[in-house]
Amino acid sequence: MESHQLEMPSYVVWARHCQSCANVGETDESKYLVPVVCTDKGLWQAVDLGRRVHKLAERVGVANRDVSFACSYLPRAMLTAALAAEAFSLVA
């Protein structure tokens, strides 16, 4: 007799990287020697993202262990993902 298990649907949440100094002023990112970083507001946006993802996972019934964060290679995207993941784990 075959065993049939129902698979949980997959969810993908797309989020933009945190607000950066290049987002708030009229700047040309190419003039910076180092990549632009998150503003204070952007750091809190990243933390809030982690909290919101946690609430969403609870609402749709996804276990915390099944949630992962991924990002591009942009430093502010990596910082956003790291802060969001940490905030997610602190709420869990």
C-alpha positions as CSV (number, residue, x, y, z in Angstrom):
1,M,0.0,0.0,0.0
2,E,1.4,3.4,-1.0
3,S,1.7,6.2,1.5
4,H,0.6,9.6,0.3
5,Q,1.8,12.6,2.2
6,L,0.5,16.0,1.5
7,E,3.3,18.5,0.7
8,M,3.1,21.9,2.2
9,P,3.0,24.7,-0.4
10,S,6.1,26.8,-0.8
11,Y,6.0,30.5,-0.1
12,V,8.5,33.1,-1.3
13,V,8.6,36.6,0.2
14,W,10.5,39.1,-1.9
15,A,11.8,42.1,0.0
16,R,14.0,45.0,-1.1
17,H,17.2,45.7,0.7
18,C,17.2,48.2,3.5
19,Q,17.0,52.0,2.9
20,S,20.5,53.2,2.1
21,C,22.2,56.6,2.1
22,A,21.9,56.4,-1.7
23,N,18.1,56.1,-1.4
24,V,17.7,59.3,0.6
25,G,19.9,61.7,-1.3
26,E,20.7,62.6,-4.8
27,T,23.8,60.6,-5.1
28,D,25.7,58.6,-7.8
29,E,26.6,55.2,-6.2
30,S,29.5,54.8,-8.6
31,K,31.4,57.6,-6.9
32,Y,31.7,55.6,-3.6
33,L,34.9,53.5,-3.0
34,V,32.9,51.3,-0.6
35,P,29.3,50.1,-1.2
36,V,26.7,52.3,0.4
37,V,25.2,51.0,3.6
38,C,21.9,51.0,5.4
39,T,20.6,54.1,7.2
40,D,19.3,53.9,10.7
41,K,15.8,53.7,9.3
42,G,17.0,50.9,6.9
43,L,18.4,48.9,9.8
44,W,15.0,49.0,11.6
45,Q,13.3,48.1,8.3
46,A,15.4,44.9,8.2
47,V,14.6,44.0,11.8
48,D,10.9,44.7,11.1
49,L,11.1,42.4,8.0
50,G,12.2,39.5,10.2
51,R,9.3,40.1,12.6
52,R,6.8,40.3,9.8
53,V,8.1,37.1,8.2
54,H,7.7,35.4,11.5
55,K,4.1,36.5,11.8
56,L,3.4,35.4,8.3
57,A,4.9,32.0,8.9
58,E,2.8,31.5,12.0
59,R,-0.3,32.6,10.1
60,V,0.1,30.2,7.2
61,G,1.4,27.3,9.4
62,V,5.0,27.1,8.3
63,A,7.4,25.8,11.0
64,N,10.3,28.1,12.0
65,R,12.8,25.5,10.9
66,D,11.4,25.6,7.4
67,V,12.0,29.3,7.0
68,S,15.2,30.5,5.3
69,F,16.6,33.8,4.2
70,A,18.5,34.4,1.0
71,C,19.8,37.5,-0.7
72,S,22.0,38.9,-3.5
73,Y,25.7,39.6,-3.1
74,L,25.2,43.3,-2.4
75,P,26.5,44.2,1.0
76,R,23.3,46.0,2.1
77,A,21.2,43.0,0.9
78,M,23.4,40.7,2.9
79,L,23.0,43.0,5.9
80,T,19.2,43.2,5.4
81,A,19.0,39.4,5.3
82,A,21.2,38.9,8.3
83,L,19.3,41.3,10.4
84,A,15.9,39.9,9.3
85,A,17.0,36.4,10.1
86,E,18.3,37.4,13.5
87,A,15.1,39.2,14.3
88,F,13.1,36.2,13.1
89,S,15.0,33.9,15.4
90,L,14.6,36.2,18.4
91,V,10.8,36.2,18.0
92,A,10.7,32.5,17.5
